[in-house]
């Protein structure tokens, strides 16, 4: 699945313009692109899809940033790492969760 140049430019422009959480967003984005999700801007935020279905948004807030799953209530979470809204306040929290994000959730099987 290939993105159009306009969609790719919108996403790149978004990440160039952000002021808060720049490094953290770059790391999340690199993880997401590694698992081959499509990315585009929807609702003013980076949105990641699989086979045309919305999976999650990355959203920055004043004091934290979050991964917002569209069907989060339906996700199985046997390791109990998800909360109602997954907040990242520090780069270390992303790094600590990389194995869970890539392997524990079946995204990189």
Secondary structure, 3 states (H helix, E strand, C coil): CCCCHHHHHHHHHHHHHCCCCHHHHHHHHHHHHHCCCEEEEECCEEEEEECCEEEEEEEECCCCEEEEECCHHHCCCCCCCCCCCEEECCHHHHHHHHHHHHHHCCCCC
